[in-house]
Amino acid sequence: MAVPLPTAETRWRCTLCGNLTRFDVTRRSKVVEYVHLDLAGEPKVEERDVLTESIESVRCRWCNAVDQVELVDRPGASA
C-alpha cells in the first residue's frame, strides 16, 4: 500500500491508535552523491541528487501497526 508523503497542509495519523508524531518509514531511493574523501579516507557527502524515491511502508511507533497510516489535515492548514 503506497502512502503519500505529508504536505504543508496534511500530516500522517495512525488509524488504529491516533499517533501523529512517531513513525518508522521504509523508503526506496535512487540517488547520485558527490562524495569527498579527506586525506585520512573519511567520506563526506557534499552533494546529493535524488533521482527517484518512494515510500514502501510506514509503521506506527506507538502500536506497531503497519500500513495503517492516513493523511489528515494539519490544524489551521485551511485558514
MARZA-14914 format. One record per residue (C-alpha): residue in one letter; residue number from 1; x, y, z. Coordinates in nm, 4 decimals. Layout:
BEGIN
<A; NUM; <X; Y; Z>> ...
//
This chain:
BEGIN
<M; 1; <0.0000; 0.0000; 0.0000>> <A; 2; <0.1581; 0.3268; -0.1091>> <V; 3; <0.1454; 0.6039; 0.1489>> <P; 4; <0.1805; 0.9590; 0.0172>> <L; 5; <0.4171; 1.1994; 0.1877>> <P; 6; <0.2700; 1.4662; 0.4124>> <T; 7; <0.2436; 1.8140; 0.2647>> <A; 8; <0.2266; 2.1629; 0.4124>> <E; 9; <-0.1498; 2.1098; 0.4552>> <T; 10; <-0.1515; 1.7435; 0.5678>> <R; 11; <0.0152; 1.5108; 0.8170>> <W; 12; <0.0204; 1.1408; 0.8949>> <R; 13; <-0.2114; 0.9790; 1.1500>> <C; 14; <-0.2294; 0.6132; 1.2581>> <T; 15; <-0.5849; 0.4896; 1.2054>> <L; 16; <-0.5550; 0.2389; 1.4916>> <C; 17; <-0.4147; 0.4417; 1.7840>> <G; 18; <-0.4284; 0.8051; 1.6659>> <N; 19; <-0.0491; 0.8626; 1.6741>> <L; 20; <0.0512; 1.1823; 1.4919>> <T; 21; <0.4219; 1.2064; 1.5715>> <R; 22; <0.6241; 0.8818; 1.5590>> <F; 23; <0.6609; 0.6552; 1.2541>> <D; 24; <0.9204; 0.4208; 1.1046>> <V; 25; <0.9375; 0.4845; 0.7310>> <T; 26; <1.0899; 0.2419; 0.4806>> <R; 27; <1.1948; 0.4233; 0.1633>> <R; 28; <1.3454; 0.3131; -0.1635>> <S; 29; <1.5692; 0.5758; -0.3209>> <K; 30; <1.7931; 0.6113; -0.6202>> <V; 31; <2.0441; 0.8896; -0.5661>> <V; 32; <2.3614; 1.0334; -0.7098>> <E; 33; <2.6038; 1.1576; -0.4456>> <Y; 34; <2.9225; 1.3578; -0.4709>> <V; 35; <3.1465; 1.2078; -0.2036>> <H; 36; <3.4604; 1.3876; -0.0900>> <L; 37; <3.7223; 1.1801; 0.0896>> <D; 38; <3.9657; 1.3622; 0.3154>> <L; 39; <4.3320; 1.2595; 0.3237>> <A; 40; <4.2595; 1.0106; 0.6040>> <G; 41; <3.9943; 0.8461; 0.3853>> <E; 42; <3.6873; 0.9711; 0.5772>> <P; 43; <3.3960; 1.0222; 0.3370>> <K; 44; <3.1664; 1.3244; 0.3411>> <V; 45; <2.8657; 1.3582; 0.1105>> <E; 46; <2.8805; 1.7126; -0.0244>> <E; 47; <2.6013; 1.6910; -0.2822>> <R; 48; <2.3020; 1.4590; -0.3072>> <D; 49; <2.0634; 1.4449; -0.6013>> <V; 50; <1.7527; 1.2265; -0.5515>> <L; 51; <1.6569; 1.0698; -0.8836>> <T; 52; <1.3614; 0.8646; -0.7575>> <E; 53; <1.2139; 0.7996; -0.4168>> <S; 54; <0.9140; 0.6028; -0.2963>> <I; 55; <0.7780; 0.5028; 0.0425>> <E; 56; <0.7445; 0.1270; 0.0783>> <S; 57; <0.5836; 0.1158; 0.4219>> <V; 58; <0.5040; 0.3226; 0.7279>> <R; 59; <0.4899; 0.1618; 1.0733>> <C; 60; <0.3427; 0.3311; 1.3795>> <R; 61; <0.5945; 0.3529; 1.6640>> <W; 62; <0.3206; 0.3513; 1.9291>> <C; 63; <0.1111; 0.0464; 1.8326>> <N; 64; <0.3389; -0.1221; 1.5732>> <A; 65; <0.0658; -0.1173; 1.3078>> <V; 66; <0.1989; -0.1481; 0.9539>> <D; 67; <0.0391; 0.0420; 0.6672>> <Q; 68; <-0.2406; 0.1824; 0.8840>> <V; 69; <-0.1453; 0.5441; 0.8200>> <E; 70; <-0.3676; 0.8030; 0.6567>> <L; 71; <-0.3233; 1.1657; 0.5603>> <V; 72; <-0.5250; 1.4139; 0.7658>> <D; 73; <-0.5419; 1.7925; 0.7574>> <R; 74; <-0.2973; 1.9876; 0.9725>> <P; 75; <-0.4579; 2.2168; 1.2292>> <G; 76; <-0.5073; 2.5618; 1.0783>> <A; 77; <-0.3980; 2.4484; 0.7313>> <S; 78; <-0.7225; 2.5607; 0.5689>> <A; 79; <-0.7071; 2.9062; 0.7277>> 
//
